[in-house]
């Protein structure tokens, strides 16, 4: 009888330790998800908001839809973007994906050195 009481006490202690280890594992999983997923997403969102709030007229941008353009006018929640000469669109600031940095002049190839992609005029 004495052995059964001792065995029952050990089992209760093991259950308590098992519960604590399960809670620690659960907390560790939550910490890993926070560090790998939520924190980088918050940083990206913050950088995107900062970029959208710093838009000024004349800035070259690319929209999230992949359209390149130049910012013409900035309002509170939207911007006016010129996507081709004389073609302007008004869109929300959240639609601006990134600011396009100007190309380096020494990396551009002159138009005469660019390959012709077969418009049919050169006879080839």
C-alpha positions in Angstrom: 0.0 0.0 0.0 2.9 2.3 0.8 4.3 1.7 -2.7 1.1 2.8 -4.3 1.0 6.1 -2.4 4.6 6.8 -3.3 4.0 6.0 -7.0 0.9 8.3 -7.0 2.9 11.2 -5.5 5.7 10.8 -8.2 3.1 10.7 -11.0 1.5 14.0 -9.7 5.0 15.6 -9.7 5.7 14.4 -13.2 2.4 15.8 -14.4 3.2 19.2 -13.0 6.6 19.1 -14.7 5.0 18.0 -18.0 2.5 20.8 -17.9 5.3 23.4 -17.3 7.4 22.0 -20.2 4.4 22.1 -22.5 3.7 25.7 -21.6 7.4 26.5 -22.2 7.3 24.8 -25.6 4.1 26.7 -26.5 5.7 30.0 -25.5 8.8 29.2 -27.5 6.7 28.5 -30.6 4.9 31.9 -30.2 8.3 33.7 -29.8 9.7 32.1 -32.9 6.6 33.0 -35.0 6.8 36.6 -33.7 10.5 36.9 -34.6 10.3 35.3 -38.0 6.9 36.5 -39.3 5.3 39.4 -37.4 8.2 41.6 -36.6 9.7 41.7 -40.1 6.2 42.4 -41.5 5.8 45.3 -39.1 9.1 46.7 -40.2 8.3 46.5 -43.9 4.9 48.1 -43.3 6.6 50.9 -41.4 9.1 51.5 -44.1 6.4 51.5 -46.8 4.4 54.1 -44.8 7.5 56.2 -44.5 8.2 56.0 -48.2 4.6 56.9 -49.1 4.6 59.9 -46.8 7.8 61.2 -48.2 6.6 61.3 -51.8 7.2 64.7 -53.6 6.3 65.9 -57.1 8.9 64.8 -59.6 9.7 61.5 -57.9 9.8 58.5 -60.2 7.8 55.6 -58.7 6.6 52.1 -59.6 3.1 51.2 -58.6 2.2 47.8 -57.0 0.6 46.9 -60.3 4.0 47.4 -62.0 3.3 50.7 -63.8 6.2 53.2 -63.8 5.4 56.9 -63.6 6.3 60.3 -62.1 4.5 61.9 -59.2 2.9 65.1 -60.3 0.8 66.1 -57.3 0.5 64.8 -53.7 -2.6 65.1 -51.6 -3.5 63.7 -48.2 -4.4 60.2 -49.1 -3.8 60.0 -52.9 -1.2 61.1 -55.5 -1.5 62.0 -59.1 1.0 60.0 -61.3 1.9 60.7 -64.9 2.5 57.3 -66.6 3.1 58.7 -70.1 3.2 62.2 -71.5 -0.2 63.7 -71.0 -1.6 60.6 -69.3 -2.2 61.1 -65.6 -3.9 58.8 -63.1 -5.0 59.5 -59.6 -4.4 56.7 -57.1 -4.1 56.1 -53.3 -0.7 56.4 -51.7 -0.9 52.7 -50.7 -0.8 51.8 -54.4 2.8 53.1 -54.7 5.1 50.1 -54.5 8.5 51.7 -54.5 10.5 54.8 -55.4 12.6 54.1 -58.5 16.1 55.3 -58.2 17.5 57.1 -61.2 19.8 55.1 -63.4 23.5 55.7 -63.5 24.5 57.5 -66.7 27.6 55.3 -67.3 25.5 52.1 -67.1 23.0 53.1 -69.8 23.9 52.0 -73.3 23.3 54.6 -76.0 20.2 54.0 -78.2 22.4 53.2 -81.3 24.1 50.4 -79.4 20.9 48.7 -78.3 19.9 45.6 -80.1 17.1 45.7 -82.6 14.3 43.3 -81.7 13.1 42.8 -85.2 10.6 45.5 -86.0 10.9 44.5 -89.7 12.5 47.7 -91.0 16.1 46.6 -91.2 15.6 43.8 -93.7 16.8 41.0 -91.6 
